[in-house]
Amino acid sequence: MNILYGFLQWYERNIEKSILITLIILIAQIPHFFWGGDVLVGSGYIAGVNPITDFILYSVDLLEIPLIIKTVADFIILKRRKKAKK
């Protein structure tokens, strides 16, 4: 539990950097949304044109993993603050 406490303290000190990273990841997701829509529709304007761009645009989806971890950390911090106020 001491490791978790240390991580949460570090995270709170660096919250602005975390928000900036989140913004960058969400902006990188925009082309991925268009690519995914093209895959579903099957028009071939973006998807299937080049295997390298397909790989990059598919890989952008993996950037959501840090956002999920960040959301969990934010939830833990919020609960910890509420518990400390009581």
Phi and psi restraints in degrees (value plus and minus 20) as a CYANA .aco file:
   2 ASN   PHI     -86.3   -46.3
   2 ASN   PSI     -54.7   -14.7
   3 ILE   PHI     -85.2   -45.2
   3 ILE   PSI     -63.1   -23.1
   4 LEU   PHI     -83.1   -43.1
   4 LEU   PSI     -62.9   -22.9
   5 TYR   PHI     -81.1   -41.1
   5 TYR   PSI     -64.7   -24.7
   6 GLY   PHI     -82.1   -42.1
   6 GLY   PSI     -61.4   -21.4
   7 PHE   PHI     -84.0   -44.0
   7 PHE   PSI     -63.5   -23.5
   8 LEU   PHI     -86.3   -46.3
   8 LEU   PSI     -55.6   -15.6
   9 GLN   PHI     -85.0   -45.0
   9 GLN   PSI     -64.1   -24.1
  10 TRP   PHI     -82.6   -42.6
  10 TRP   PSI     -62.2   -22.2
  11 TYR   PHI     -82.8   -42.8
  11 TYR   PSI     -62.2   -22.2
  12 GLU   PHI     -84.8   -44.8
  12 GLU   PSI     -54.7   -14.7
  13 ARG   PHI     -89.9   -49.9
  13 ARG   PSI     -45.3    -5.3
  14 ASN   PHI    -133.6   -93.6
  14 ASN   PSI      10.4    50.4
  15 ILE   PHI     -85.4   -45.4
  15 ILE   PSI     -55.5   -15.5
  16 GLU   PHI     -85.4   -45.4
  16 GLU   PSI     -60.5   -20.5
  17 LYS   PHI     -83.6   -43.6
  17 LYS   PSI     -58.6   -18.6
  18 SER   PHI     -83.3   -43.3
  18 SER   PSI     -61.1   -21.1
  19 ILE   PHI     -85.8   -45.8
  19 ILE   PSI     -59.7   -19.7
  20 LEU   PHI     -83.2   -43.2
  20 LEU   PSI     -63.4   -23.4
  21 ILE   PHI     -83.0   -43.0
  21 ILE   PSI     -60.5   -20.5
  22 THR   PHI     -81.0   -41.0
  22 THR   PSI     -63.6   -23.6
  23 LEU   PHI     -80.3   -40.3
  23 LEU   PSI     -64.7   -24.7
  24 ILE   PHI     -82.9   -42.9
  24 ILE   PSI     -63.2   -23.2
  25 ILE   PHI     -83.8   -43.8
  25 ILE   PSI     -62.6   -22.6
  26 LEU   PHI     -87.6   -47.6
  26 LEU   PSI     -54.9   -14.9
  27 ILE   PHI     -87.3   -47.3
  27 ILE   PSI     -58.2   -18.2
  28 ALA   PHI     -86.4   -46.4
  28 ALA   PSI     -42.0    -2.0
  29 GLN   PHI     -93.7   -53.7
  29 GLN   PSI     -41.7    -1.7
  30 ILE   PHI     -78.7   -38.7
  30 ILE   PSI     -71.0   -31.0
  31 PRO   PHI     -82.1   -42.1
  31 PRO   PSI     -51.6   -11.6
  32 HIS   PHI     -83.6   -43.6
  32 HIS   PSI     -57.5   -17.5
  33 PHE   PHI     -82.6   -42.6
  33 PHE   PSI     -64.6   -24.6
  34 PHE   PHI     -84.5   -44.5
  34 PHE   PSI     -60.9   -20.9
  35 TRP   PHI     -82.3   -42.3
  35 TRP   PSI     -65.2   -25.2
  36 GLY   PHI     -82.8   -42.8
  36 GLY   PSI     -59.4   -19.4
  37 GLY   PHI     -84.0   -44.0
  37 GLY   PSI     -58.7   -18.7
  38 ASP   PHI     -86.1   -46.1
  38 ASP   PSI     -56.2   -16.2
  39 VAL   PHI     -84.0   -44.0
  39 VAL   PSI     -63.9   -23.9
  40 LEU   PHI     -86.1   -46.1
  40 LEU   PSI     -62.2   -22.2
  41 VAL   PHI     -96.0   -56.0
  41 VAL   PSI     -53.6   -13.6
  42 GLY   PHI      59.6    99.6
  42 GLY   PSI       5.6    45.6
  43 SER   PHI     -96.7   -56.7
  43 SER   PSI     -48.7    -8.7
  44 GLY   PHI      61.6   101.6
  44 GLY   PSI      -8.0    32.0
  45 TYR   PHI     -90.6   -50.6
  45 TYR   PSI     -57.5   -17.5
  46 ILE   PHI    -136.2   -96.2
  46 ILE   PSI     -71.3   -31.3
  47 ALA   PHI     -96.4   -56.4
  47 ALA   PSI     118.4   158.4
  48 GLY   PHI      63.4   103.4
  48 GLY   PSI     -20.7    19.3
  49 VAL   PHI     -94.5   -54.5
  49 VAL   PSI     -64.3   -24.3
  50 ASN   PHI    -163.0  -123.0
  50 ASN   PSI     109.1   149.1
  51 PRO   PHI     -83.9   -43.9
  51 PRO   PSI     -47.7    -7.7
  52 ILE   PHI     -90.6   -50.6
  52 ILE   PSI     -65.1   -25.1
  53 THR   PHI     -87.6   -47.6
  53 THR   PSI     -54.5   -14.5
  54 ASP   PHI     -81.5   -41.5
  54 ASP   PSI     -63.0   -23.0
  55 PHE   PHI     -83.5   -43.5
  55 PHE   PSI     -64.7   -24.7
  56 ILE   PHI     -84.6   -44.6
  56 ILE   PSI     -66.6   -26.6
  57 LEU   PHI     -88.3   -48.3
  57 LEU   PSI     -51.5   -11.5
  58 TYR   PHI     -91.5   -51.5
  58 TYR   PSI     -59.0   -19.0
  59 SER   PHI     -86.7   -46.7
  59 SER   PSI     -46.9    -6.9
  60 VAL   PHI     -78.5   -38.5
  60 VAL   PSI     -48.6    -8.6
  61 ASP   PHI     -80.7   -40.7
  61 ASP   PSI     -49.7    -9.7
  62 LEU   PHI     -90.6   -50.6
  62 LEU   PSI     -34.6     5.4
  63 LEU   PHI     -89.6   -49.6
  63 LEU   PSI     -31.9     8.1
  64 GLU   PHI     -90.3   -50.3
  64 GLU   PSI     -41.5    -1.5
  65 ILE   PHI     -80.0   -40.0
  65 ILE   PSI     -67.5   -27.5
  66 PRO   PHI     -81.8   -41.8
  66 PRO   PSI     -52.3   -12.3
  67 LEU   PHI     -86.7   -46.7
  67 LEU   PSI     -56.4   -16.4
  68 ILE   PHI     -85.1   -45.1
  68 ILE   PSI     -63.5   -23.5
  69 ILE   PHI     -83.3   -43.3
  69 ILE   PSI     -60.7   -20.7
  70 LYS   PHI     -82.7   -42.7
  70 LYS   PSI     -61.3   -21.3
  71 THR   PHI     -83.4   -43.4
  71 THR   PSI     -61.1   -21.1
  72 VAL   PHI     -83.9   -43.9
  72 VAL   PSI     -63.2   -23.2
  73 ALA   PHI     -83.1   -43.1
  73 ALA   PSI     -61.5   -21.5
  74 ASP   PHI     -81.2   -41.2
  74 ASP   PSI     -60.9   -20.9
  75 PHE   PHI     -83.5   -43.5
  75 PHE   PSI     -63.4   -23.4
  76 ILE   PHI     -83.6   -43.6
  76 ILE   PSI     -63.1   -23.1
  77 ILE   PHI     -82.4   -42.4
  77 ILE   PSI     -63.0   -23.0
  78 LEU   PHI     -81.6   -41.6
  78 LEU   PSI     -65.5   -25.5
  79 LYS   PHI     -84.6   -44.6
  79 LYS   PSI     -58.5   -18.5
  80 ARG   PHI     -86.0   -46.0
  80 ARG   PSI     -59.3   -19.3
  81 ARG   PHI     -85.1   -45.1
  81 ARG   PSI     -61.9   -21.9
  82 LYS   PHI     -84.1   -44.1
  82 LYS   PSI     -58.7   -18.7
  83 LYS   PHI     -87.4   -47.4
  83 LYS   PSI     -56.4   -16.4
  84 ALA   PHI     -90.3   -50.3
  84 ALA   PSI     -49.6    -9.6
  85 LYS   PHI     -93.1   -53.1
  85 LYS   PSI     -44.2    -4.2
